[in-house]
C-alpha cells in the first residue's frame, strides 16, 4: 500500500513526539513566553530571567504581554496566535485560569509543550509547574510583622485579586498566621489587586476608618508602596508595612526603613528555571512535575543581593531546587 507524502509527514511528526516541532534539538527553539502586564516590575524580572536563560541555551523568545494590564481579551487573543505560529515551547501564566484553561488544554492536545510558571494555571497536563508556595509566603511575612509588633496590635490587609490563585493563597496564609496570634486584631481586609494606585487609595480609606493602625500586610510590593505613600501623607510614618515580591524599588524601601520586610517571590529565578526546564524537556531530558523555589524574608539585615539589577544577576538552574 502506498503512503502519501502528507501522511508520511504526519507520522514523522507523531514519532518525533509533537506537531509543534519540539523534538530534541541542539538549539534554535522558539519560546512563547507569557506575562500578565507591562507595568509590574515583578514581570520585568520574569522576562529578564527568561531572556538570560534562553540566550544561554541558544533559543529565541517571543513575548506575549497584554498592552492593557491583565486584560483577558488580549490574553485569549494571544493564546490563539500561539496556535497559529506554533512555537517549540510555551511558558504560561494565567490572567484568568478558568477562562483560559480550555484553550490551554487544546494547545497541549495539539502537541505544544507548555510549562506553567509563576501562577498556577488550572488542571491541565502541563510539562511542569515552576513557582513558589504563595500560602507559605503569606504566612511567613504575616508572622514577621506580628513578631515585630510583639504579638499584639491592629492590622489591616491589602489583598491581591480575589479569585486568583496567587491572591487567594497569600490571603489564606495571612489569615492562618493571624489565628496563631490571638492578640493581633485584623481591622479590615480589602482587595488592592496587586496595584500601587489602588493600594494607596484603599489605604487612604482605611486611615479614615481607623484611628489606630499598627501594621499593614500587602499581598504585593506595588500595593505596599502605595500604602506607604498614603501613610506618609497622613503623618503615620510609624506604621509597620510588609509585602511580598522583592522588586528593586521595594527593596530600596526596606533599605530606607519605610518597608519593614518582604517575602521574596522572585520572578527572575522563576523565569530562569522555567525556561531551562522547558528547553531541557523538549531536548529529551525528563522534567519533574513541579519545582517550588523557596523564598527568603528580605530585611534591612540582608537586602543587598536583591538590589543587583536583573541584567547583572546570574540565572540559577533547575538542579538548584531539585531534591537529590
C-alpha positions, -999 to +999 in steps of 0.1 A: +000+000+000+013+034-009+016+061+018+012+096+006+037+123+014+013+142+037+006+110+057+043+104+060+048+139+073+021+134+100+036+100+110+070+116+113+057+144+135+039+119+158+070+097+161+091+128+170+065+135+197+048+167+186+031+185+158+048+217+171+083+206+161+095+204+197+115+172+193+150+172+208+172+198+191+206+212+197+194+248+198+173+274+179+139+267+195+113+294+196+098+300+231+064+318+236+067+335+270+036+349+286+034+376+313+004+394+326+013+431+322+040+455+312+038+477+343+045+454+373+083+453+380+078+416+390+071+406+355+101+426+343+121+402+364+103+372+349+111+384+314+147+391+323+152+356+336+136+340+305+158+361+283+190+353+300+184+316+302+172+314+266+203+332+253+225+309+273+207+278+258+206+293+223+169+297+220+148+327+209+119+342+227+086+358+216+069+377+244+032+378+249+020+406+273-013+425+271-010+462+263-037+467+289-026+452+323-041+418+329-066+421+300-082+388+295-095+396+260-059+403+248-047+373+267-071+350+249-062+365+215-025+359+222-032+322+230-049+319+196-018+335+180+004+308+195-019+282+179-011+297+146+026+305+150+034+271+165+065+277+188+085+249+201+078+257+238+054+279+257+058+294+292+024+303+305+009+322+335-028+327+335-046+360+336-079+341+343-071+304+348-107+293+344-114+312+312-081+303+296-080+266+306-100+252+277-076+269+251-046+257+271-058+221+270-065+224+233-029+236+226-014+208+247-036+182+229-023+196+196+012+189+207+025+221+222+047+215+253+037+241+280+054+249+313+031+266+338+050+292+357+046+320+383+008+315+388-010+282+387-030+278+355-056+252+364-058+214+359-041+208+326-014+183+316+015+208+317+051+196+314+057+211+348+049+239+372+076+263+383+068+288+411+066+294+448+044+285+477+021+315+480+004+302+512+038+299+529+049+333+517+017+349+531+021+330+564+058+338+568+055+376+561+025+380+583+043+362+611+073+385+606+050+416+611+033+401+641+065+392+658+078+428+651+047+441+668+053+419+699+023+397+691-003+424+696-018+453+676-042+464+650-035+453+614-051+458+580-046+436+550-043+447+513-053+416+494-044+407+458-070+399+432-099+380+447-104+347+428-068+345+416-048+315+430-019+338+439-041+363+458-063+337+475-034+316+487-015+346+501-046+357+519-051+322+533-016+324+547-022+359+562-054+345+579-037+314+592-009+335+608-035+358+624-052+328+640-019+319+657-016+354+673-048+359+694-038+395+704-035+406+667-067+422+656-073+423+618-094+455+614-101+451+577-090+430+547-097+446+513-085+439+477-058+462+463-053+439+432-015+440+434-016+476+423+001+507+436-027+533+430-053+510+444-031+503+474-028+540+481-065+546+477-075+517+498-050+527+525-064+563+524-099+549+531-087+527+559-068+556+576-102+575+576-119+545+592-094+535+619-076+559+642-050+533+653-033+510+627-001+493+639+007+472+608-001+467+571+002+434+552+002+439+514-001+410+490+024+426+466+051+453+467+032+477+445+003+478+469+027+482+499+044+512+482+011+528+475+001+522+512+033+538+524+026+569+503-009+572+519+005+567+554+033+593+549+007+618+536-014+612+567+016+616+590+015+580+601+051+570+594+053+547+624+031+521+609+050+489+600+044+476+565+053+442+549+048+428+515+055+400+490+077+400+459+111+418+462+112+442+432+141+467+434+121+497+444+105+479+473+139+466+484+151+502+483+123+510+507+135+482+530+170+497+529+155+531+537+134+517+566+099+526+552+091+490+545+098+465+573+102+433+553+094+414+520+087+378+514+107+370+483+087+360+453+115+361+427+103+364+391+138+364+378+145+330+393+112+316+382+118+328+346+153+313+346+142+279+359+111+275+338+130+283+306+158+259+314+134+231+324+112+235+293+142+235+269+157+205+287+124+187+284+120+192+247+156+183+241+149+149+257+155+152+294+129+142+320+113+171+339+098+169+375+061+178+376+068+207+399+097+229+412+089+251+442+115+278+447+119+288+483+116+325+492+137+343+518+125+371+541+142+403+529+150+427+557+174+456+564+199+430+575+202+411+542+187+433+514+218+438+493+215+409+468+180+420+458+193+454+447+215+439+420+200+448+386+184+419+367+209+422+339+238+416+364+222+386+381+231+350+373+204+325+364+200+295+387+194+262+371+166+237+379+191+215+396+195+241+424+159+233+435+155+196+428+160+174+458+189+150+454 
